[in-house]
Amino acid sequence: MPTDATIAGSVTPWPISRVAEQMLGLPEEALVPHGRHVAKIDRTWLRRLETAPQGRLVLVTGISPTPAGEGKTTTTVGLTDGLRHLGVRATAALREPSMGPVFGMKGGAAGGGWSQVVPMVDINLHFTGDFAAIAAANNLLSALIDNHVHQGNALDIDPRRISWKRVLDVNDRALRDVVVGLGGPSNGVPREEGWDIVVASELMAIFCLATSLTDLKERIGRIVVAHTRDRRPVTAADLQAHEAMTILLAEALQPNLVQTLEHSPVFVHGGPFANIAHGCSSVLATRTALATSDVVVTEAGFGADLGAEKFIDLKCRLAGLLPSAAVVVATVRALKYHGGVALADLQAEDTGAVRAGAANLRRHLQNLRDVFGVPAVVAINRFPQDTDAEIAVVREITAAEGAEAVEATHVPHGGAGATDLAHAVQRLLYESEDEVSYCYPQDADIVTKAEAVARRVYRASEVTWSATARRQLQQISADGYGHLPVCFAKTPYSFSTNPSRLGAPEDHVVDVREVRLRAGAGFVVLITGDVMTMPGLPRQPASATMTIDDDGRVSGLS
């Protein structure tokens, strides 16, 4: 099959105004153009859409990810095109890729084969400047904190207890822990500092949960950035930072509209990391898609343990959204990997390994059914080397869980290769009652909520807390935030906190090493294992294989 870049280059995108008008019913004046093929939706039109009838929401999630690949983004794109083939007014809602993974280990994140979102290069790199705006607003707050301390410190901020970090959107392990303010009195007050990647920041999480500029501003104002010497919380509003930060984010908050290779509309907006934040595209983009479509296909990052749990317990609960159905993406290759087959040996048929690895698939299906009450279909993202016998095992095991498994060949065939999957999703939507359960009661305390997720979703035997985490939890409760929902920062590769424990481990221990308050976003982050909020680059970064020619054509971003 041709490369992703070759395939994308063989298709002529429609002007984005045509996509908006023909696919969404939005006139040209509803758009803020960013070139011919990208546009934002003007906020005045966002207000007009608030009272429009809402479509049905479909979540694309997956089994626990492996190096063999699963293909949630390609499936989201393929399913959207497949539904359009059936005459359904379908739209996709995706996250914006972070340049950290793009230049690091993962590479591009705009789909692949004939299930891509275009313009691929723009989406993978600077796009409409949303991430740059988030970084600027985040770092403005950092500058205001340090300036306040330098200029007399009227709020009595304890420099040792400043929790707000600076950010940038590339992987840089050298910036995880640094000291700022060196060089004498004119350069400020020396203190320990650190940098996170933009997509791990609280501001990114807030950006994706905000429902309006006013809501964004109020959330930013609630951010706790530090504590005083007598342990009182200091917020961004105390520093009078929230108005200026909102000004920097005003244009970025308008959702971005692009298209698939088959011209289906796609909103690509926001990009919180799924193993650290809630891992979903923006609420505003989702609501805009729901107001202009009959079915919206959205993706939550990583497997259903991290992705679906946060999508439902955080995004849907906080925004009042209801998923009607879920698609769990699996590949035979990934199931064999979970069944103990080495990456180099995945080409050979091994139905026994598929059966063993399918324990992971069963667990995700059980969680969706028993914990959240969301009906699911399994999308078998078929590779050419998969055998009919292996596919039959996946179908058999899925059927035993009361679900349907459907082959999808959207990567080589586009929407036509996902029509069977689209039919299966339609059947679920027809049967769905649009009801959802949550993992824990809203009024429970943080420890109770953490134990509910760990036991019900991860199948852990207990949650333990480091001494540091206990102190932080005590402070969070003393500050009045002990009721907030929980957001686990955990390896995506296992139900446990040990990435090497594949399949469906049970009775493991979830050890919380750190607790971070995200008062503006409305949750607390529980950091487990060796998860980092500023990734490092691998030995061979993806950037090493990228090229650009004299005409500006970029290759190597697939």
TIKOLRO-790143 format. One record per residue: residue in three letters; y, x, z of N, C-alpha, C in turn. Coordinates in steps of 0.02 Angstrom, whole numbers, plus 50000, padded with zeros to 5 digits. Layout:
ALAYXZYXZYXZ;...
END
This chain:
MET499415004350000500005000050000500625004550000;PRO501165002549966501775006549966502065007250036;THR502515012050045502835013050109503295007050124;ASP503455006350189503905000950208504575001450172;ALA504835007650166505475008650132505435006550059;THR504875008250026504785006549956504744998949947;ILE504374995749992504324988449989505004985250000;ALA505364987450051506024984650066506494985750007;GLY506444991549975506884993049919506734989049856;SER506134986049854505934982249794506174975049796;VAL506464972949853506684966049861507444965949865;THR507744961349830508474960549833508654955349886;PRO508964957349940509154952449991509664947549965;TRP509644941549992510174936749977510814938650013;PRO511384936749986511994937150027511884933150091;ILE512114935750146511964932550210512264925550215;SER512804924350178513094917650178512604912550146;ARG512214914750098511714910350067511154908850115;VAL510924913950152510414912850204510654907850255;ALA511274908850278511554904350330511604897250305;GLU511844896350243511954889650218511304886150199;GLN510864889550161510264886250136509724885650189;MET509684890450235509134890450284509334887550351;LEU509974888050369510194885850435510704880150433;GLY510984878850374511504873750369512164875850397;LEU512284882350400512924884950427513384886950369;PRO513994884550368514454886350314514704893550321;GLU515014896050269515254902950269515754904250324;GLU516154899150342516664900250394516364900950464;ALA515714899650470515374900650535515184907950545;LEU515274912050494515044918950496515614923950506;VAL515434929350541515874935250544515494940750508;PRO515654942050444515244946550403515274953750426;HIS514704957050422514654964350431514314966950367;GLY514684967250313514394968950249514124962650216;ARG513714963650162513464958050123512844954750154;HIS512474958550196511814956050217511744955250292;VAL512274956050329512264955350402512894951550422;ALA512814947050469513394943350495513274941350567;LYS513814940550604513784937450670513984930050663;ILE513754926050710513944919050711514564918350755;ASP515094915750726515734915150761515654910750823;ARG515974912750878515874909250942516124901950939;THR516604900450896516824893450891516254889050865;TRP515844891850821515274888050795514714887850847;LEU514664893050888514174892750942514304886850988;ARG514944885551001515114879751044514934873151009;ARG515044872850944514884866650908514134865250909;LEU513734870550913513004869650910512704867750977;GLU513104867851031512834866651098512524859751105;THR512774854951068512524848051074512034846251018;ALA511854850950976511394849550921510684848550947;PRO510274844550912509564843850931509214850550931;GLN508754851550977508424857950985507724857950953;GLY507554863550921506894864350892506384866250945;ARG505784868150922505244870150967505204877750970;LEU505044880451028505044887651040504334890251044;VAL504184895351003503524898451002503594905751023;LEU503204907851073503214914751097502674918751063;VAL502844924551036502354929351011502294934851063;THR501694935651090501554940851138500914944451115;GLY500584948051158500004951751133499554954151189;ILE499014957451169498584960851217498954967051242;SER498684970451292499004976551317499034981651261;PRO499614984451247499694988751188499294995151192;THR499104997651134498715003851128499005008151072;PRO498815014451068499035018651011498775016050944;ALA498265011750946497995009050883498455003950852;GLY498895000950891499384996250865499134989050865;GLU499614984350876499444977250877499864973450825;GLY500524974350826500944971450774501274964950792;LYS501594964650851501944958550871502544957050827;THR502934962150810503524960950769503324958750698;THR502834962250668502614960150601502334953050603;THR501984951250657501704944550662502264939350671;THR502764941050710503334936450718503664935150650;VAL503764940450612504074939650546503614935850499;GLY502964937950498502494934650453502394927250469;LEU502364925550534502284918650553502894914550533;THR503484917350541504094913750521504084912350446;ASP503904917450406503854916350334503284911350318;GLY502724911950355502174907450343502354900150357;LEU502714898950411502944892150426503414889650371;ARG503844893950345504284891950289503864890050227;HIS503294893550216502854891850161502594884750168;LEU502524882350231502274875650244502834870450245;GLY503444872550230504004867950229504344866950296;VAL504174871150345504474870650412505114874750414;ARG505654871950441506284875650450506194880350509;ALA505944886350495505784891250548506274897050547;THR506414899650605506854905450614506554910050666;ALA506654916550658506404921450706506984923850750;ALA506814925750812507304928650858506994934950887;LEU507294940650870507024947250889507544951250927;ARG507294956450961507744961250994507984966450944;GLU508564969450959508804975150920508434981350942;PRO508214985550895507884991750914508364996550950;SER508095000250997508465005651030508365012050991;MET508895015950984508825022350948508415027450987;GLY508305026151053507875030651091507175030751062;PRO506815025051060506155024951028506165026350953;VAL506695024250919506735025450847506695032950832;PHE507065036950869507065044150858506545047750901;GLY506215043950946505735046950991505025046450966;MET504635042050998503925041550982503765035850934;LYS504125030250941503925024150907504145023850835;GLY504735026450819505005025550752505345018850745;GLY505415016350684505775010150671505445004050701;ALA505824998650707505564992650740505814986350705;ALA505784986350638505994980550599505414977450562;GLY504804978350586504214975750553503934980850505;GLY503474978550462503164983250415502824979650358;GLY502674983350305502354980550246502794975150217;TRP502474969250202502844963650174503094958850228;SER503054961050290503324957050347503864961150381;GLN504414961950347504974965950372505614961750377;VAL506054964350418506734961750423507194966850391;VAL507664964450350508124968950316508844966950331;PRO509304971950325509224978850304508934983250359;MET508354986250344507964989850393508344995650425;VAL508664999850384509015005650410509575003650457;ASP509974998750436510524996550478510274993950545;ILE509754989750543509494986750604509244992150652;ASN508904997250626508615002450668509135007250696;LEU509715007650665510205012550688510795009050720;HIS511405009650695511985007150731512074999550726;PHE511784996550673511814989250662512534986850666;THR512684981950709513364979350714513754982350772;GLY513484987650802513844991050856513764987950925;ASP513284983250932513194979950997513024984951052;PHE512554989451038512334994151090512894998951109;ALA513305000851059513865005251074514375001751119;ALA514464995251107514924991351150514664990851221;ILE514004989751227513704989351294513764996051330;ALA513645001451294513715008151325514435009451346;ALA514915007551304515615008651321515825004651382;ALA515614998251385515784994151444515454996851506;ASN514824998851500514455001651557514805007851584;ASN514985012351538515275018651559516005017951580;LEU516345012751556517005011251583516955009651657;LEU516445005751676516355004151747516215010551787;SER515815015051760515695021451794516345025251805;ALA516755025451752517385029051757517845025951809;LEU517845019251811518275015751860518035017051932;ILE517385017451941517115018952008517355025852030;ASP517245030851988517435037752006518195038352014;ASN518565034851972519295035151979519525031952044;HIS519215026552063519395023152126519285027852185;VAL518715031252186518575035952241519085041652240;HIS519245044152181519715049752174520415047752195;GLN520615041452180521305039252192521425036352261;GLY521035038252310521165036052378520615031852409;ASN520185028952367519595025352391519775019752440;ALA520205015152418520425009552461519845005152483;LEU519315004752443518745000552462518265004152508;ASP518395010552522517975014652566517255015252539;ILE517205016352473516545017352442516245023852467;ASP515615023552486515255029552506514995032952442;PRO515235038852424515015042152362514255043352359;ARG513945043552418513215044552420512835038052405;ARG513195032552404512855026152395513135022452333;ILE513325026252283513505023252218512865022552178;SER512695016352160512055015052126512135014052051;TRP512745013052027512865011951955512795018451917;LYS512425018251860512305024251820512645023751752;ARG512785029451724513025029751655512435028851608;VAL512575027251544512035026051495512205029051427;LEU511695030151388511755031551316511115029251283;ASP511125028551216510555025351182510115030351145;VAL510005036051175509495040651151509105043251211;ASN508495045551198508085048451251508355055351269;ASP508475056551334508735063051355508545064251429;ARG507965067251439507705068151507508155072551550;ALA508555076951518508985081451556509535077851594;LEU509665071551576510205067851608509965063051663;ARG509325063251679509065058551729509405059451796;ASP509495065651817509815067151881510315072851870;VAL510955071451880511475076451869511975076051926;VAL512455080751926513015080651973513655080351932;VAL514095075751949514735074951915515305076751963;GLY515905077651935516485078951977516575086251996;LEU516215090851964516285097951980516915100751947;GLY517155106251972517725109651940518365109051979;GLY518345106752041518955106452082519225099452090;PRO519735098652133519995091952150520235087852090;SER520495091152039520765087251982520215083851942;ASN519595085751952519035082851915518665077451953;GLY518945075452009518625070052047518215072452105;VAL517825067852134517425069252193516715070852171;PRO516455076752187515765078452167515265073552199;ARG514785071552160514255067252186513655067452138;GLU513085065352164512495064752123512555058652078;GLU512315059252017512375053951967511745054151924;GLY511655049251883511085049251837511255044951777;TRP510865045751724510965041951662510335037951647;ASP510425031751626509885027651600509975026751525;ILE509445024751491509525022751421509835015751420;VAL510245014251370510615007951368510175001951380;VAL509585001951348509154996051351508834995051419;ALA508884999951464508634999151532509174997051581;SER509784996351557510344995051602510394987751623;GLU510714986751680510844979851702511304976351653;LEU511774979951624512244976751579511894973951517;MET511384977451493510994974751437510634968451457;ALA510354968451518510004962351541510494956551548;ILE511084957951575511594952751581511804950151513;PHE511924954651466512114952951398511624948051367;CYS510984949051379510474944951348510354938351385;LEU510594937751446510514931551484511154927251483;ALA511714930151464512354926551465512354920851415;THR512664915251433512694909451390513384908351359;SER513884912251380514564911651354514954917751379;LEU515564918451353515994923851377516154922951452;THR516264916751472516414915551542515824917351586;ASP515234915351565514624916951603514524924551605;LEU514634927951548514584935151546515054938451596;LYS515674936151596516174939051642515984938051715;GLU515754932051731515554930651800514964934851821;ARG514484935651776513904939751792514104947051802;ILE514534949651758514764956551766515124957451832;GLY515524952551851515884952951914515424953351974;ARG514814950551969514344950652025513934957052030;ILE514004961551982513624967851985513794971652048;VAL513294973652086513394977852145513344985152123;VAL513894988752128513924995552102513845000952156;ALA513964999052218513955004052272513965000452339;HIS513955004352393514045001752460514585005852495;THR514915002652541515425006152581515095010352635;ARG515495014052671515225018252724514895014052779;ASP515115007752787514795003452837514304998552804;ARG514055000452744513494997052710513674990152683;ARG514294988752666514464982552632514434983552556;PRO514174978652519514134979352446514814979252413;VAL514894983252361515494983452320515304981152250;THR515674976352223515514973552157516004975852104;ALA515824974552041516274976051985516914972051991;ALA516874965852017517474961852027517934964952080;ASP517644968052131518054971452182518464976952151;LEU518194980052098518544985452063518974982852006;GLN519004976251998519384972951944519174975551875;ALA518524976551868518254979451806517984974151758;HIS517824968151783517444963351743517824960651683;GLU518474959851689518864957351631518854962351574;ALA519014968651589519034973751537518354974851506;MET517824974651546517144975451519516974969751472;THR517164963751490517034957951447517414958451382;ILE518024960951385518404961951323518034966551275;LEU517734971851301517354976551259516734973251229;LEU516474968151262515844965051241515944958451203;ALA516564956251195516694949651167516404948751097;GLU516524953451052516254952650985515504953650984;ALA515264958451023514544959851024514134953851046;LEU514414949551089514034943951116513864938751063;GLN514204938851006514054934150952513404936350918;PRO512904931850912512244933850885512274936450813;ASN511824941050797511774944050731511264940350688;LEU511444938850627510994935450580510814940250523;VAL510154940850510509904944650453509354940450420;GLN508904943550382508394939750346507754943850338;THR507204940250325506574943650309506584945250234;LEU506064948750211506004950150140505944943750099;GLU505734938250131505674931850097506274927250112;HIS506794930150141507434926850153507424921750210;SER506904921850251506914917750312507444920550359;PRO507814916250394508334918650439508034921850502;VAL508364927150525508144930650585508764932450626;PHE508764930450690509284932750736509024938850773;VAL509384944450766509204950650799509774952350846;HIS509654951550912510214951950958509984953951027;GLY510264959451053510074961851119509414965451118;GLY509294969751168508674973551166508454976551231;PRO508384972651285508164975551348507444978051345;PHE507314983951375506644986651378506174981851415;ALA505574980851388505124975951417504754978551478;ASN504644985151482504294987651541504774989151598;ILE505434988151587505934989551638506364983351651;ALA506604980151598507004974051605506584968051583;HIS506904962651560506514956651544506254956651472;GLY506464961251430506134962351366506184956751315;CYS506734952951316506804947251270507484947751235;SER507524944851175508164944451140508624939651177;SER509244939251156509754935751195509644928151198;VAL509844925251253509824917951261510264914651208;LEU510854917551195511294914651145510984914351076;ALA510634919751056510304919750991509744914650989;THR509354914151043508814909351046509084902251041;ARG509604900751079509884893951077510194892351009;THR510504897350977510784896250911510234894750860;ALA509684898450865509124897250821508824890350833;LEU508744888450896508464881850913508904876150887;ALA509554877250885510014872050863510054871450787;THR509774876350752509834876350679509154876250644;SER508614875550683507934876050655507474871050689;ASP506904869650657506394865450688505934869450733;VAL505794875650714505354880050753505684886950756;VAL505704889750816505954896550826505394900850852;VAL505274906350817504744911150836505094917150867;THR504944918450931505264924050965504734928550995;GLU504924934651009504454939751034504684942151102;ALA504204942951148504344946251212503954952751214;GLY504274957951238504004964651232503354965751269;PHE502924969851239502284972151265501804966351276;GLY501284967451315500764962451323501004956451362;ALA500564951351365500764945151398500874946051473;ASP500574951351503500684952351575501414954051589;LEU501704958551551502414960151558502844955451516;GLY502644954451454503064950651408503114943251424;ALA502544939751425502564932551437502794930951507;GLU502584934851556502784933451626503544933651633;LYS503854938951607504584939451613504934934351569;PHE504654933151510504954928151465504994921351500;ILE504454919451535504424912851566504774912851634;ASP504594917651677504874917651745505604919651749;LEU505844923451700506544925651701506954922151647;LYS506824923651583507254920951530507224913351528;CYS506624910551523506574903251516506814899651578;ARG506634902151636506824898851699507574899051709;LEU507874904951697508594905751708509004902051656;ALA508734901351594509124898351540508914891251524;GLY508414888651559508204881851547507844880851481;LEU507484885951458507104885551395506374883651410;LEU506044880551361505344878551369504944880851308;PRO504484885551316504054887451260503534882051248;SER503434880251186502944875151169502254878051156;ALA502224884351135501584887551118501674895051119;ALA501114898551121501124905951120500624908451069;VAL500784914151039500324917650994500174924451026;VAL499534925751037499324932151066499064936451009;VAL499414941950995499234946250939498714951350962;ALA498184952050923497664956950937497434960050871;THR497194966150876496854969250819496164971550841;VAL495714971650794495044974250808495084981450832;ARG495514985350801495604992350820495804992950894;ALA496284989050915496534989350983495994987051033;LEU495614981851015495084979551059494544984851067;LYS494384988351013493894993851018494164999351062;TYR494805000751058495105005851101495045003751174;HIS495184997351189495094994851257494364995051278;GLY493914994851228493194995151242492925002151248;GLY493375007251247493155014151259493075018551199;VAL493245016151139493185020251078493795024751071;ALA493685031051056494235035851046494635033950984;LEU495265035850986495725034050931495465036550864;ALA495165042450862494925045350800494305041850773;ASP493975037750814493345034550794493405027150780;LEU494015024550776494105017350770493925014550702;GLN493815018850652493665016350585492955013550581;ALA492505015950622491805013850617491695007050650;GLU491265002950621491104996450650490774997350718;ASP490994993350766490714993650834490834986950868;THR490394982250856490474975550885490414975750961;GLY490014980450987489944981051059490604982951092;ALA490954987551061491604989651089492114984051083;VAL492094980151029492544974351022492414969451079;ARG491774968151092491594963451145491824966051213;ALA491734972551225491944975351290492704975251296;GLY493054977151244493784977451246494114970551249;ALA493744965551226494024958751225494124955951295;ALA493884959451346494044957451415494804957351425;ASN495144961951392495874962151397496184955951364;LEU495934954051306496174948051272496034941851314;ARG495444941351343495274935551384495754934851443;ARG495924940451474496374940251532497054937551512;HIS497314939751456497974937251433497934929751417;LEU497404927651386497334920451371497274916351435;GLN496904918951483496834915451547497494914851582;ASN497884920151581498544919951614498994914651582;LEU499014914651516499444909651482499214902551498;ARG498564901551499498294894851511498344892851585;ASP498094897251630498004895351700498624896451743;VAL499024901651727499614903151767500224899351741;PHE500314899451675500924896751646500834890051610;GLY500224888151595500104881751563500364881351492;VAL500374887051457500624887151388500024887851341;PRO499924883151294499364883751247499464889651200;ALA498904893051183498964899151143498464899251086;VAL498644902751033498204904350978498194911950972;VAL497634914750952497574921950942497674923550869;ALA498144928050855498244930550787497874937150780;ILE497364937250739497004943550725497364946950668;ASN497754951850684498134955650634497624960150599;ARG497384957950542496804961250511496994967550473;PHE496594972750484496664979050448496104979350395;PRO496194983250341495694983350287495004985550311;GLN494954989950361494304992550383493944987950432;ASP494274982550455493954977850501493374974450465;THR492814973550499492234970250468492194962950489;ASP491844959050448491764951950464491394951050530;ALA490924955550545490554955050608491014956050668;GLU491474960750662491944961950717492424956050725;ILE492654953350669493094947550672492724941650704;ALA492094940850689491694935350717491654935850793;VAL491614941950819491594942850892492244940550924;VAL492804942250893493454940150920493504932550919;ARG493284929350865493294922050861492864918950915;GLU492264921750925491804919050974492094919451045;ILE492364925151062492634926151130493254921851141;THR493664921251090494264917051095494064909751104;ALA493574907451067493344900551072493064899151142;ALA492744904051172492484903151240493034902051291;GLU493644904151275494224903151318494604896751299;GLY494324892951253494644886651234495224887451186;ALA495244893051150495784894351103495504895851034;GLU495944896050985495744897450916495994904350896;ALA495574908050861495774914650833495834913950757;VAL496384916350730496524915550659496694922450629;GLU496374923950573496534930250538497224929550506;ALA497594935050507498244935250474498314941750436;THR498534941150373498614947050331499324947350305;HIS499804946250350500504945950330500774952750310;VAL500494958250337500754964850319500654966150244;PRO500044965250216499974966350143500184960350100;HIS500214954250129500324948350088500944944250107;GLY501324946250158501914942550177501744935750206;GLY502194930850198502094924250226501454920850203;ALA501244922150141500634919150115500024921250156;GLY500054927150186499504929550227499514926850298;ALA500024922850315500074920150382500084912550382;THR499904909350326499924902050324499384898950367;ASP498794902150371498264899550416498504899850488;LEU498834905250506499114905850574499654900550584;ALA500064899450533500594894350539500294887450549;HIS499744885850514499414879450524499164878850596;ALA498874884250622498614884150690499174883050741;VAL499744886250729500314885250774500564878150769;GLN500594875450709500804868450701500354863750741;ARG499694865050740499234860750778499384861150853;LEU499534867250877499704867950948500344864150964;LEU500844864750920501474861250932501384853750933;TYR500934851250891500804844150889500484841750954;GLU500054846050984499704844251045500104845851108;SER500604850251102500964852651161501394847251193;GLU501434847551259501854842851297502494846151322;ASP502614852351301503214856051321503304856251396;GLU502774857751431502804858751502502604865951517;VAL502884868751570502724875651588502694876251663;SER502274880751686502234882351758502514889251768;TYR502744890651828503004897251844502534900751893;CYS502594907251895502124911151935502254910452010;TYR502864908852029503034908352100503584903152110;PRO503634900352171504184895652184504854899152186;GLN505364895852163506024898852157506314900952224;ASP506154897252278506454898552342506074903552385;ALA505544906552358505154911552396505554918052403;ASP505364922252451505694928652459505404933752410;ILE505724939552406505544944652356504824946952364;VAL504614948252426503934950652438503424945452415;THR503544939152431503084933852411503044933252335;LYS503614933752302503634933352229503264939252198;ALA503364945252226503034951152200502274950552207;GLU502054948152263501334947452274501044942052228;ALA501424936852214501174931652169501064934452099;VAL501544938252073501454941152006500884946152006;ALA500854950452056500344955652059499644952652064;ARG499564947552105498894944652114498704939952058;ARG499164935652036498994930551987498974933251916;VAL499444937751898499484940251830499124946951822;TYR499244951651867498934958251862498244958651893;ARG498064953551934497424953251970497354959152018;ALA497914961052050497904966252101497664963452167;SER497424967852210497204965752276497784965652326;GLU498284969952314498854970052360499444973652328;VAL500024972752358500634976352340500834980652399;THR500934987052387501174991452440501884993752423;TRP502254995652475502954997452467503075004252499;SER503385008752461503565015252489504095014352543;ALA504195019552583504715019252635505395018052603;THR505525021452547506155020452512506235013252488;ALA505705010452459505735003652435505844998752492;ARG505544999952550505644995452607506364995652631;ARG506665001652633507365002052653507814998452603;GLN507674999352539508074996052488507994988452492;LEU507384986152504507254979052510507624976152570;GLN507634979852624507994977552684508734976952670;GLN509024981852634509734981552618509894975752571;ILE509464974752521509554969252474509554962552510;SER509094961752556509064955552595509674954752640;ALA509894960252671510484960052714511104958252674;ASP511134960252611511704958752568511704951552542;GLY511154947952555511124940952534510764939652469;TYR510354944452445510014943752381509254943252389;GLY509014941552447508304941452459507934935752426;HIS508294931352391507994925652358507884926652283;LEU508114932352256508114933252183507414933952154;PRO507324932152090506684933352056506534940752050;VAL505914942352034505704949352029505564951151956;CYS505704957451939505584960151873505214966751882;PHE504564966851868504184972951877504334978051822;ALA504464984151842504494989751795503824993451802;LYS503424992951749502724994951755502484997551687;THR501975001651687501685003751624501444997651585;PRO501574997451520501334991651480500604992351458;TYR500304998151469499654999651440499064997151481;SER499194994651540498654992351583498904986751628;PHE498444982351650498624977451700498794980851766;SER498534986851776498684990751836499294995051824;THR499464999151874500025003851865499785010651839;ASN499145011151824498855017251796498725016051721;PRO499095019351677499035017851605498345019351576;SER497935023251610497275024951584496745019751601;ARG496915014851643496425009651661496485003951611;LEU496075004451558496114999751503495684993551519;GLY495664988951471495264982951480495604977951526;ALA495234975851579495494970751625495324972551697;PRO495634977851723495484980051791495684974751843;GLU495314974551898495454970051953495464973852018;ASP495744970652070495734973352139496054980252144;HIS496544981652103496924987852107497534986652151;VAL497884991952167498464991652211499094992952170;VAL499584988552177500234989552145500704992552197;ASP500894998752188501335002152235502045002152208;VAL502494999052245503204998852226503555004852257;ARG503805009252214504115015352241504865014652250;GLU505175009852214505905009052217506075001852200;VAL506614999352231506864992652218507594993152198;ARG507764990252140508454990552116508734983552110;LEU509294982452140509634975952137509984975252070;ARG509884969452039510234967651977510574960851989;ALA511084960852032511394954652055511714950851997;GLY512014954351949512324951051893511814947851846;ALA511264951351835510734948551793510364942951830;GLY510344943451896510024938251935509304939751953;PHE509104946051959508434947751981508434954752013;VAL507874956552043507794963352069507244966752029;VAL507324973152016506824977051979506394980852028;LEU505744980152021505264983552064504944989152022;ILE505114995352037504885000951997504225003652025;THR503735004051981503065006152002502835012051960;GLY502305015351984502005020851946502505026251929;ASP502445028851868502885034351847503395031951795;VAL503565025551795504035022751747504715026051754;MET505015027951698505675031051696506175026451661;THR506785026151687507305022151655507725026251606;MET507565032751601507825036951547507235040751518;PRO506975038451461506385041751432506555048751407;GLY506045052751397506115059251365505835058951295;LEU505985064151256505715064551188505025067651189;PRO504575065651143503915068651138503955075651107;ARG503395079051106503375085751077503575085651003;GLN503365080550968503545079750897503925073150889;PRO504585073150898504965066950893504945063950822;ALA505005057350818505015054050753505605056450711;SER506125058650743506715061050706506545066950660;ALA506015070750677505845076650637505595074950568;THR505375068750557505105066850492505595062550452;MET506205061850476506705057650441507125061950394;THR507305059050337507725062550289508255057850261;ILE508775060650233509295056850198509505060750136;ASP509565057250079509755060650018510505059950006;ASP510735062649950511445063049936511745056149922;ASP511315051249907511555044449898511535040349962;GLY511345043550017511325040150081510685036350095;ARG510175037250052509545033850063509155037350118;VAL508945033450168508585036050227507845034550219;SER507425039550234506705038450235506425040850302;GLY505825038450318505505040550380505645036050439;LEU505955030150427506135025650482505605020150492;SER505025020750460504525015450466504145016150532;
END
